[in-house]
Amino acid sequence: MKEVLEFLKQLATNNNRDWFTNHKDEYMRVKARVEDFTGQLIDALTEIEPEAAMLTPADCLYRIYRDTRFSADKTPYKDHIGIYINPRGGKKSEFCGYYVHIQPGECLVGGGAWFPEAPLLKEYRNEIYHNIEEYLEIIRNPEFSKHYKPYWQEPLKTAPKGFPKDWEYIELLKPKSFVYAASITDREMTSKNVVKKLSGLFRILKPYDDFFNFTLEEHPELAVRVSNRR
């Protein structure tokens, strides 16, 4: 993965179409390497998520081209590579899966519910409220808390509507996004043991994903597919 990080580092400082066109062959080699890497991660994940065997790298990889139509940032390319291995429907499914972010100095593995729509967010909050002991057991598990930290949750300033403001664990209901992530160093990402490292983190993350996926299984009408959420 060393060549992947090096390409992304160069792209970050040369984010324009002329440079990318002149380095298209290099990008195609990087793309092939990432596809192979994704296939290895899928194979490793099937040990704990058998349904992942139905996925292909194309089901899990995001395009490097940015959609700049509604963005003030007009740089044409992403400075990272995103891999979302979601055994239940691929990268567009509302079910929780396993996200791998590849970016020099900012690699990570993440999971959980990424900014769900309001009806689903409400159900997730209800699930935490009514099953707080189970939720605490997951996030306070020593192995989980050693690696995973809350990530990009954008919590409300006050208690969400319908929940008691004086509840002991009200802070756990305020996030708009129930995501946890584990940081990966560049050295770890370029190690020959990286697939083993990430598959171990997938295993630790699974109970957290399962907690929210159980809610979706009970409310399948909320399991809508999305196209450009990530």
N, C-alpha and C positions, 0 to 999 in steps of 0.2 A: 504493500500500500504506500510505500515511500514515494513512488512516482505520481500517485494520485494527489498526495498532499503537496508535492512540489508543483504540480500543474495548477492546483487551486491557489497556491501562494502567488504564482506568476499572474494568474487570471485576476486576482484581487487588485493588482497594481496596473493591469492593462485591460480593464473591463470595457472593451470597445470592439466593434464588429471587424475592423481591419485586422487587429491583432489576432482575434479568434479565427478568422478565415485563414490567416497565415500559419496558424498552429492547429488546423483542423485535423491533420493526420495524428498529431500528438493526442488531441482530445479523443479521437476514435480508439486509440490504444488504451487510454485511461477508461473510457466507457466500457470497453471489453473487459478490462481488469475488474471494474466495479460489478459488472454483470456476473462474472465468475465468482467474485467474493460474495455477492448476494445469494447465488445458488448454494454456496457452502454454508451460509448462515441459515438458509431455509432447511437444508438437510439436517443441520445440528438442532434446529428448533423442533423438528418432528419428533424428537425423543420425548418432549413434554407437551407438544401440540400436534398430534397426528394429522389434523386437518391441514396443516401447513404444507403437507406433501402435494396438495393440489395446486399450489402456487408456482408461478414462474417468476424470474427476475423482473419481467415487464409488469407484473402485478404489483410490484413493490417499489419500483424506482420512480422518482420524480424527475421531470425534465430540468435540464440546466438552464433553459431559456426562461427569462422572467416575463411575466405579463405586465407591461408598463402602462397599459391603457388608462388606469385610474390611479397611478402612483406618481408622486412628485419626483421619485428617484427613477431616472430614465436609463440607468445602466442596464444593458441588455441581458446580462448573464448573472446567475446566482454565484456567490463565492463559496458555495458549499455543495455537498451532495447529500441528499436525503434518501434513506432506505426505510420504508415502513412495511414490515412483515406482519400482516394482519391475517391470521388463519381463517377468519370469518368474513370473507368477502373482499379481501385485498385492500389497497390503500384508500379506496373511496367508501369503505364501510364505516358506519358509526360505532361498531364494536371496537373495543380497545385491543391494541396489538403492541408491537415492539419496534420502536423507532431508533434508527442509528443515524447520527449526524456526523458527517465527515467534513471537518474544516480545520485548517492549521491552528493549533492552540485552543480549539473549542470543540473537540470531538466529545460525543456523549451517547449514552443509551437512555432512552426515555420511554415512558408508558403512562397509561391512564386515559382520562377523558379530556380531550383538547377542545376547550370552548364549545361545549354542547349547546344546542338550541334550548330556548327557555323551558319548554315542557320537559325535556330530558334532564336538564340541569336541576329542575325542581324534584324529579324523581330520585336523582342521585343524592340530593340533600336529604330527602326523606329516608333513603336507605341508610345513610350515615347516622342520622338522628335515631332511627329505630334499631339500629344494630351497632351502636357505638363501641361496645366491648370488642366485637369482631374486628371493626375497623382499627381500633387502637392496637389490637394484637398484631395486626399486619404492619402498620407504620412504625410501631415501636419494637418490632422484632430486631434484635441486635444486628443480624446480618443485613437486613434491609436498611436500617438507619445508618449503618456503617458506609454504605455505598450510595444510597439514594437520598436526595434532598428535594424539597418543593421547588418547582420550576415554572416560571411565567404564569402565575396563577391570578394576578390582578384581583385581589380580594376587595369585597365591598367594605365601605367604611362603617356601616352599621349592620345589624343582624338582618338576614334576608326575611322578607315578608312571610308571615305564617309560623315563625319559629320564636320561642321565648328568648328575649334579649339577655336574660340572666342565666341561661343555660351554661353549665360549666365548660362545655366544649364548643361554644358558639363560634369561636374562631375557625373551627374546622369546616363550618358551613359557609363561610364568607367567600371562598374562592369562586371565580367564574370558570376556572379551568382546573381540574383535578389531575395535574401532571406532576410526576416525580422523575428526576433524571440523575444518572450517575456519570461523572466526568471520566473521560478516557484521555490519557496523555498521548502525545504524538508518538512517543516511544512505544507505548503499548499498542497503538494502532498499527505501527509498522513492524511489530514483532511477528515472528513466525507462528506464535501461539495465539494470535489475535482472535481467531474463530473460537478457540476454547475459552478464552477470556470473556468474550461477548456471550457465548452460550451459557456460561455460568451466571452472568448478570441477567440473562433472560429468565433463568430458573428462579432466581431470587425475586424477580419482578412479577412473576406469574400470579401469585395470590392477590396482588394489588389489582392487576387487570381483571382477574376473575371476579373480584368484588363488584365491579361496575358492570361486567358482562352479565352477571346473574340478574341484575336489574333490567337490562335490555331483553333478556330472555323472557322475563315476566311481562314486559311491555313491548312486544315486537313491532307494534305500530309506530314506535318512536325510533326504530332502527333504520332511519332514512339514509339513502346514499347521498354523498356530497361530491362536488367536482373540484372545487378550488379552495378548500378550507386550509390546506397546509402549503 
